[in-house]
Amino acid sequence: MAIRKKSTKSPPILSHEFILQNHADIVSCVAMVFLLGLMFEITAKAAIIFVTLQYNVTLPATEEQATESASLYYYGIKDLATVFFYMLVAIIIHAIIQEYVLDKINRRMHFSKTKHSKFNESGQLSAFYLFSCIWGTFILVSENYMSDPTILWRAYPHNLMTFQMKFFYISQLAYWFHAFPELYFQKTKKEDIPRQLVYIGLYLFHIAGAYLLNLNHLGLVLLVLHYFVEFLFHISRLFYFSDEKYQKGFSLWAVLFVLGRLLTLILSVLTVGFGLARAENQKLDFSAGNFNVLAVRVAVLASICITQAFMMWKFINFQLRRWREHSTLQAPTVKKKPTVTKGRSSRKGTENGVNGTVTSNGADSPRNRKEKSS
């Protein structure tokens, strides 16, 4: 996305340029319609489906919770309306971060067009990954995932979720759905769109799969693990854009990336391949949300393993490309030194040379004289 220069003439209303410049304001107006709908009794029933979480169930208080009854949630078709509303919220937040943080940094740093788009991408994703990591870790700690890992498969199906768990998944789906219109709003290059579509599609496929198959406990752990590694990569890339000598973050990310893939496979096999495989109830029951059958378990493990293999393949290609670029940059230093013929000419060659090679700006370069004469 290029930095938009303010012009005296405003573009025509509802034109292509008008929508790009004012998409955040347009989306804000649409979101305000739903919020205003809550204020009137006639529209409140329809508006509340978009704004608040649906399908709540109040369970009676247990001995551990003698004073309060637990309010839990399950999923349903109305969640699509909630995801749509929070997708609008994600577009607004995206525009705020872009305008008030990233664009100001871009103006100071004077990045090229390529670095500009990559800086914006890493800036947006690092903010999202950091927020999701903190939120996801808070849920893991509050629901005792750290102290008892068997929660990942025990008492499956996990069709009832706490408010924090369900809101986390709704927010995740909303964010990755908002990435589709952002391809248009941010003027993404045509050659970058296929890569972005694959990237977004993989996130939606796995998050929606964990949500719909009631594997939300396992999905939460894997998301926090994956987001932490991705956050480290994008924050390292931000530091790299400010100082190209910075490489420590990428080295740490490379190690954690491989460990993250291994941990993902271990937790997935442990939960799906062993924990759920030994469960007593292994009958397909849509009403109870039980999908613990052999075919579903094989499909889940296959999708996770294929995705991890795909990511490792991309990672290896990325590392090989970096090594090639590094070796290309180091290659000029190995070139032979120019032979000394005359004292005067050799001195001029040394003054105009870099690492023993003569630059094209040399005053005594015969190629430059020939170009000038022609």
N, C-alpha and C positions, 0 to 999 in steps of 0.2 A: 504494500500500500504506500503510495507516494504521499508526501506532505502536501496537504491541500492549501493552496495559496488563496487568501481572501481577495475576492474580486469585487469591484464596485457594482457590477451588474449581477443580480441574483438570477439563477436559472429559472425557466418556466416551471410552474407548479405541476407536480406529478411527472416531471420529466426524469430521465435516467440520472442526470447529475443532481437534481433536486432531492431525489430519494437517497442517493449516496451521502449527500451532505447533511441531511436532516433525518436519517433513519432512526436515530436514537430518540428524537422528539416525537416522531410518528409512533414508534413502539410504546413510548411513555403514555401517549394519549390513549392507545388501545388498552394498556394495562389499567389506566385510570377509570376506564369504562366499567371494568369488572369491580374495582374498589368502590366506585360510586353506586354500583348495583347493590352492594351490601347495606346501603343506607335506606333503601325503600323496601317495604314489605312485599310488594309485587314481584320485584326482581331478586330479592335476597336469596330465595331458594335456588335459583339458577346460578347466581354469582358465587354462592358459597361452595359449589362443586369445584370451581376453578381455583379458589383461594385457599381453602382449608383441606386437610387430609380427610379422605372418606373411609368408610367401612371400619368404624371403630366398634370394639366390643368391650364391655365392662365386666371383668371377672370378679367374683366375690373375694373378699380379703382372706388371706391365709393366716396361719399362726405366726409366720415371720412378719407379715404385714397386717397386724391386727387393727391398725387404725385407718388404713386406706385400702380402697379397692383398686385393682390394677386395670388400666385402660390400654388395651392392645389393638392392633390394626391388622387386617388382611388386605389383599389386593383385589382389584376388580376393574371393570371397563371404565369406570368414572375416573380412574387414575390418569387416563389420557388427557382429560380436561385440566387436571392439576399440573401435569407435565407441561402442557401448552402454556399455562399462565406463567410458570416459573422459567420457561424458555424465554418469554418476553423479558422477565427480570434479568436473566443472564445476558441478553443482548444489551440491556441498559447498562449493567455493570461493566460489560466489555467496553462499551463506548466511553464510560467515565474513566476507566484505567487508561484507555488509549489516549484520550484528549488531555487529561490532567497529569499523567505520569510519563507515558512512553513518548508522546509527541514532543514534550518539553526536553526530554533527554536527547531525542533525535536531533533537535535543532542545535543543541550544544555540541554534540559529537560530530555532526556533519558526515553521517554514514553514506556510503554508496547505496544505490537502489537495492542491490542484492542483500547487503548487510542490513539495510533498513527493514526489509520484509522479514528477515530471519530474526532480527532483534525484537520486532513486534510479536512474532510468533512465540519466541522464548519468554518474553516478558509476560504475555497473557497466560501461557501454560504454567510458568513457574509460580505465578500468583494462585492459580487454581489448584495446582498440586500441593502447594504448601497449606492452603486452607483445608483441602480435603484430607491431608495427612493428619493435621491437628484434630479435625473433627472426628475422623475415623478412629484415631488413637483414643480419644476421649470416650467413644462408645465402647471400644474394646476393654478399657480399664473399668468403666462403670458397670459393664455386664460380666466382669470376671473372666474374660477370655484368656488372660495371661496366666491366671492361677489354675485354670482347668481347661486344657486344650480339647478334652473330649466333648465339650459343648459343640464343636464343629459338626459332629455326627450324632450325638446323643439326642434322644427324643425327637428324631425326625418323623414327620415333616415339620419344619419350622414355619408353619403357615401364619402364625401370629407374631407380630413384630411390635416392638416398643415405638413410641412416637419418634424418637431420635433415629432409629434404624430405618423406618419407612421414609422419613423426610430426607435422610441421607440418600437413599436410592432414587427418590423422586428428583432430588437436586442433581444427582449424577446423570440421570436420563435427560433432564432438561438442559443441562450444560452441553452434552454431546449432540443433542438435537439442534441446539442453537448454532452449532458450528456449521450446519448446512447453509443457512442464510448468510452467515458471516463470510462465506466464500464469495458471495456477490457483493456484500457491503465493503469488504476489504480489497476488492479488485484483484483477487488472486489470479496469477498467471495461468493460462490454459495448460501449460506443461506441468504445473504443480497440482492441478485439480485431481488427477487420478490418484496420486500419492495421498492427498488429504482425504479423499473418499474412502480409500482402503483403511487409513488410520482411524477415521471416525467410525466406519462400519464395524471394525473389530471391537472397539470399545462398546458400542451399542449392543452388539451381538452377545458379548460376554456378560455385561451388566444386566441386560434384560433377561438373559438365560438364567443367571443366578437368582434374579427376582421372581421369575415366573415358575421356576422349578423348586422354589422354597429352599434354595441353597444360599440364603442370604448371609449366614454366619461365615461359611467358607469364602463367599464372594467378598465380604468386607475385609477379611484378613489379607486376601490376595491383592485387593485394590490398594490397601494401605502400603503393603510391601512394594508393589509396582510403582505407585505414585511417588514414594520416597526416592527410588532409584531415578525415576524420570525427572523429579525436581532437581536432583543433584546435577543431571546432565544439562538441563536448561539454565540453571543458575551459573554453571561453569561456562556455558556458551555466552552468557551475558558478560561475565568477567573477561572472557577471551576477546569480545568485541571492543572492550575498552583498553585491553592490553594483550596484543597478539602473542606475547611471550608466555602468557599464563597457560600452563599445561597440567598443573597438579590436579585440578578438579577432574579433568578427563581421565587421568590415570586412576584416580580413586573410583570414578564412575565405572570404568571398564571392569574393575575387580568386583564391585558390588552388582553390576549387571549380570555377570555370570553366576554369582552366588544367589541373586534374586531368582534367576531361572531355575536353578537347582532346588531352592526352597519351595518355589511354586509347584514344581513337579512332585516333590516329597510330600507336601501338605495335601495336594490333590489326590495322589495315590493312597495316602494314609486315610483320608476322609472318605473318598468314593470307593476305592478299591478294597479297603479293609473294613473301615467303620460301618458304612452303609451295607456292604455285602454281608455282614454278620448280623444285621438287624433282623428281628423276628418278623416284622410286617414288611413283606416284599410283594405286595399286590398293588396293581395300578388302580388308583382311586382318585378321580378328578374332583369329586365333591370334598374329600378330605385333604386334597393337595398332596397326595402321596405319589411320587414318581420314582420310587425306589424299586425299579425293575432292572433286569440285566441289560436290556437294550438301551435304556436311558443312561445307565452308568457307563456303558461302553462309549456311547455318543459323547458324554461329558468329558471323559478322559481323553478320547480321541481329539476333540476340539481343543482341549487345553494343550495336549502334546504337540499338535500340529502348529498351534499358534506360537508356542515356545520355540519350536524348531525354526519357524519362519523368522522370529525375532533374532535368534542366534545367527541365522544365515545373513540377515541384514547387518547385524553387528560385526560379523567377520568381514563382510564386504566394506563396511565403513572403516574398520581398522586397516585393512589392506590399502584402501584409498589414501588414508592418512600417511601410511608408511611410504607409499609411492610419492606423494607430494613432498614429504620430508626428504626423501632421497634425491628428488629433483632439485630441491632448493640447495642441497649440499653438493650437488654435482659440479657447479662452477668453480668450487674451491680446489678441485682436483686437476683442473686444466693446467697444461704446461705453461711455464713462464716464457714470455717472448724473448727471442734471441737478441742479444745486444749487438748492433751493427755500428752505429755511430753514437758518440757520447751525447750529442745534442738531441737527436731524435729519441734516444732511449729515455732521456730525462723527461721529455714531453709526454712520452707514452706512459711513464710511471705516474705522472701527475694526473693524467686523464683516465687512468685505469682503476678498476675495482677488482681486488683479489687477483692481480696479475693479468687481467684481460682488459683490452682497450675498449672504452665506451664509444658509443656513436656520437657523443658530443665532443670528441677530441678535435682540436683545431687543426692537427696535422693529419687527420684521417683522409686518405686518398679517395675513399668512397664519397665522402661529403663534398670534396672539391668537384668530383665528376658530376654529382647531382646538381651542384650549383651551376656548373657550366652548361648543362643541358637545359 
